[in-house]
Amino acid sequence: MKFVTFFHPDGQKKAGWLSGDFVIDMNEASNGQLPDNMADFLENAEEHMTIVNDIKNQAHLPAFPVKDTRLAAPLPNPNSFRDFVAFETHVKNATKRSGDEVAPEWYEMPIFYFSNANAMKGPGEQVKRPDRCERLDYELELACVIGKKGINIKADEAEEHIFGYTILNDWSARDIQMKEMKVLLGPAKGKDFATSIGPSIVTKDEFESLKSGKGFDLEMTASINGEVISSGNFKDVYFSFAEMIERASEEVELQPGDIIGSGTVGFGCLMETGAEAYRWLEPGDDVELQIAGIGSLKNKIV
């Protein structure tokens, strides 16, 4: 199933799911048994999914045409947002351009940083280029959404803590990022101004048959103004989401509604493709990320 957050005709954000060409309002469809937002839904995801499965095939559910409905970030206010660096090709490309080599420690454990959970953008939302930024970049990523809390979760048990997956764009002000990381901290201001997710959260069962290596056989592309600039496949990931969850939960309790990003797929950003592929992003650019099985996440730079 694909869960979304959408703007109800009354102007409020509501949670629901996609059914064909329609969005179903979960709170109305369940006569109040289900909450009206994804954060509360995920707090008791297992119980709530039982209700969803009981009613999803009923006739005359409250539905709104997708074409007439504005979607928001599927989880507008996650509890936390950790972004990993799980693709070896991305790390090799990034370090090569900076004249460095991949640190051997990268191969020992999945590495992540915390970003701003309060700066989530949804499909169609505008993303403002930071005033001091001249090298704005996108990052093509898959993210998982935690649906069950846990601490010191082992990799072979991690999948039961995943609710689903969504597209993630880790917008990056490269000039700001590179400057602040020279003091061996960050990224911080190079990243915390915006992160896009969406258009939906796809439940994990949808990808069960697509497992390949440590990932899934999912084609991923990024386009600027209609021109495909980046392409990759999630099956090339070096560290699995299970390994990322094991690392993230060491001595820390993960909560329902936490988001974990995979990091950028190989050649999934302008820093990797280089100026010969495309210039840095500028106001007016439309950036669209697509991942098979999830859909399209598009934002305009302003």
C-alpha positions in Angstrom: 0.0 0.0 0.0 1.0 3.6 -0.5 0.3 6.0 2.4 0.1 9.7 1.9 -0.5 13.0 3.6 -2.7 15.3 1.6 -4.6 18.6 1.8 -8.2 17.9 2.5 -10.7 20.2 0.7 -11.2 21.9 4.1 -7.6 23.0 3.9 -6.2 20.7 6.7 -3.5 18.1 6.2 -4.9 14.6 6.5 -3.5 11.1 6.3 -4.7 8.4 3.9 -3.8 5.9 1.3 -3.9 5.6 -2.5 -6.5 3.4 -4.1 -6.2 3.5 -7.9 -6.7 7.1 -9.0 -8.1 8.2 -5.6 -6.9 9.2 -2.1 -8.8 7.6 0.8 -9.1 9.7 4.0 -8.2 7.1 6.7 -9.8 8.9 9.6 -13.2 9.3 7.8 -13.0 5.9 6.2 -12.6 4.2 9.6 -15.2 6.4 11.4 -12.5 7.8 13.6 -10.7 4.5 14.5 -7.7 5.7 12.6 -5.9 9.0 13.3 -5.8 11.8 10.8 -2.0 12.1 10.6 0.8 9.7 9.8 2.8 10.3 13.0 0.0 9.0 15.2 -0.7 6.2 12.7 2.9 5.0 13.0 2.8 5.0 16.8 0.5 2.0 16.6 1.3 0.9 13.1 0.6 -2.9 13.6 -2.9 -2.3 15.2 -3.7 0.4 12.7 -2.8 -1.7 9.7 -5.2 -4.4 10.9 -8.0 -1.8 10.7 -6.8 -0.6 7.3 -6.8 -4.2 5.9 -10.4 -4.7 7.3 -11.8 -1.7 5.5 -9.7 -1.0 2.5 -11.8 -3.0 0.1 -15.2 -1.6 1.3 -17.3 0.3 -1.2 -18.1 4.0 -0.9 -15.0 5.0 1.1 -14.4 8.8 1.3 -12.2 9.4 -1.7 -10.7 12.3 -3.6 -9.3 12.2 -7.1 -5.5 12.2 -7.1 -5.3 14.6 -10.0 -7.3 17.2 -7.9 -5.5 16.5 -4.7 -2.4 18.3 -3.4 0.0 15.9 -1.6 2.3 17.0 1.2 5.3 15.3 2.6 4.0 11.9 3.6 5.5 12.3 7.1 5.6 16.1 7.6 7.2 16.0 11.0 9.3 12.9 11.6 10.7 12.3 15.1 14.2 12.4 13.8 16.1 12.2 10.5 19.4 10.3 10.1 21.1 10.2 6.7 23.6 7.5 5.9 26.3 7.2 3.3 25.7 3.6 2.2 26.8 3.6 -1.5 30.5 2.9 -2.2 30.4 4.5 -5.6 29.1 7.8 -4.2 31.8 7.8 -1.5 34.6 7.0 -4.1 33.4 9.7 -6.4 33.1 12.3 -3.7 36.5 11.7 -2.2 38.1 11.5 -5.6 36.8 15.0 -6.5 38.2 16.4 -3.2 41.6 14.7 -3.8 41.2 12.2 -1.0 40.8 8.5 -0.6 38.0 6.5 1.0 38.7 6.2 4.7 39.1 2.5 5.7 36.7 3.1 8.6 33.9 3.6 6.1 34.0 -0.1 5.3 33.8 -1.0 9.0 30.4 0.4 9.8 27.6 2.5 8.2 28.1 6.2 8.8 25.4 8.8 9.2 24.7 12.3 10.2 21.6 14.0 11.8 19.8 16.6 9.8 16.8 18.9 10.4 13.6 16.9 10.9 11.6 20.1 10.9 12.6 21.1 7.3 10.7 18.4 5.3 9.3 19.4 1.9 6.7 17.4 0.0 6.0 16.9 -3.7 5.5 20.2 -5.6 6.8 22.3 -2.8 9.3 25.0 -3.6 12.9 24.8 -2.2 14.7 28.0 -1.5 18.3 28.2 -2.4 20.2 29.5 0.7 21.3 33.1 0.3 25.0 32.2 0.7 24.9 29.2 -1.6 26.1 29.2 -5.2 26.6 25.5 -5.5 23.2 23.9 -4.8 22.9 20.2 -5.4 20.3 17.4 -5.2 20.9 13.9 -3.8 19.0 10.9 -5.1 18.1 8.6 -2.2 15.8 6.0 -0.8 14.6 6.3 2.8 13.0 3.9 5.2 10.4 4.9 7.8 10.5 3.2 11.2 7.2 1.7 12.4 8.2 -0.1 15.6 10.5 1.2 18.4 13.6 -0.7 19.5 17.0 -0.4 20.9 20.2 -2.3 20.1 18.3 -3.9 17.2 20.2 -6.7 15.4 20.4 -6.6 11.6 18.6 -9.9 11.3 15.7 -8.5 13.3 15.7 -5.0 11.7 13.1 -5.6 9.0 10.3 -5.9 11.5 11.0 -2.3 12.6 10.5 -0.9 9.1 7.1 0.3 8.1 7.9 1.4 4.5 10.0 3.3 2.1 9.9 6.7 0.3 12.0 8.8 -2.0 14.3 11.3 -0.4 16.2 14.3 -1.8 18.9 15.5 0.6 19.4 19.0 -0.8 23.0 20.2 -0.4 24.7 23.6 -0.4 28.0 22.2 -1.5 30.1 25.4 -1.0 28.8 25.8 2.5 29.1 22.1 3.3 32.7 21.9 2.1 33.8 24.9 4.1 32.3 23.8 7.4 33.5 20.2 7.1 37.1 21.4 6.9 37.0 21.6 10.7 35.9 18.0 10.8 32.3 18.7 11.8 29.1 18.7 9.8 27.5 18.7 7.4 25.2 21.1 9.1 24.3 24.4 7.5 25.1 22.8 4.1 22.2 20.5 4.6 19.6 21.6 7.2 17.6 24.1 5.1 15.5 21.5 3.3 14.9 17.8 2.7 12.2 16.5 0.3 10.4 13.2 0.8 7.5 11.6 -1.0 5.2 11.3 -2.8 4.1 8.3 -0.6 5.3 5.8 1.9 5.2 2.4 0.3 4.8 -0.5 2.8 7.7 -2.9 2.9 5.7 -5.9 1.6 5.5 -4.1 -1.8 9.3 -4.6 -2.3 9.6 -8.1 -0.9 9.9 -9.7 -4.3 12.5 -7.1 -5.5 15.2 -8.0 -3.0 18.6 -8.1 -4.6 21.9 -8.2 -2.8 21.6 -5.9 0.2 19.0 -3.8 -1.4 16.2 -3.9 -3.9 16.1 -4.0 -7.7 14.8 -0.4 -8.0 15.7 1.9 -10.9 16.4 5.4 -9.6 16.7 8.6 -11.8 17.1 12.3 -11.2 16.1 14.9 -13.8 16.6 18.6 -14.1 14.1 20.5 -16.3 13.1 17.2 -17.9 16.7 16.1 -18.7 17.9 12.9 -16.9 21.2 13.6 -15.2 21.5 10.7 -12.8 20.5 7.1 -12.9 21.3 4.2 -10.6 19.8 1.2 -8.9 19.2 0.6 -5.2 20.5 -3.0 -5.5 24.1 -1.5 -5.6 23.9 -0.3 -2.0 26.9 -1.4 0.1 25.2 -1.4 3.5 21.6 -2.7 3.9 18.9 -0.8 5.7 19.1 -3.6 8.3 22.8 -2.8 8.9 22.0 0.9 9.1 19.2 0.3 11.6 21.6 -1.9 13.7 24.1 1.0 13.8 21.5 3.7 14.4 19.9 1.8 17.3 23.2 1.1 19.2 22.4 2.3 22.8 19.6 4.5 21.4 15.9 3.7 21.0 14.5 4.2 17.6 11.0 5.5 17.5 8.1 5.1 15.1 8.2 8.0 12.7 12.0 8.1 12.5 13.4 8.5 9.0 16.6 6.8 7.8 18.1 7.9 4.5 20.3 5.6 2.5 22.6 8.3 1.2 23.2 9.0 -2.4 23.1 6.3 -5.1 26.3 6.3 -7.2 26.4 9.3 -9.6 23.2 10.5 -7.9 24.2 14.2 -7.5 25.9 17.0 -9.4 29.0 16.8 -7.3 29.6 13.4 -8.8 28.5 13.9 -12.4 30.5 17.2 -12.6 30.0 20.4 -14.6 30.3 18.5 -17.8 26.9 16.9 -17.0 25.1 20.0 -15.7 25.7 23.2 -13.9 24.8 23.8 -10.2 21.1 24.3 -9.5 19.6 27.7 -10.0 16.2 29.4 -9.2 13.6 28.3 -11.7 15.0 24.7 -12.1 12.6 21.8 -11.7 14.2 18.8 -10.1 12.5 15.4 -10.3 13.5 12.2 -8.5 11.9 8.9 -9.6 12.2 5.5 -8.0 10.4 2.5 -9.4 7.5 1.4 -7.3 7.2 4.7 -5.4 6.7 7.4 -8.1 8.0 10.9 -8.6 9.2 13.6 -6.3 9.4 17.0 -7.9 10.4 20.4 -6.5 11.1 23.8 -8.0 14.2 25.8 -6.9 13.4 29.4 -5.9 
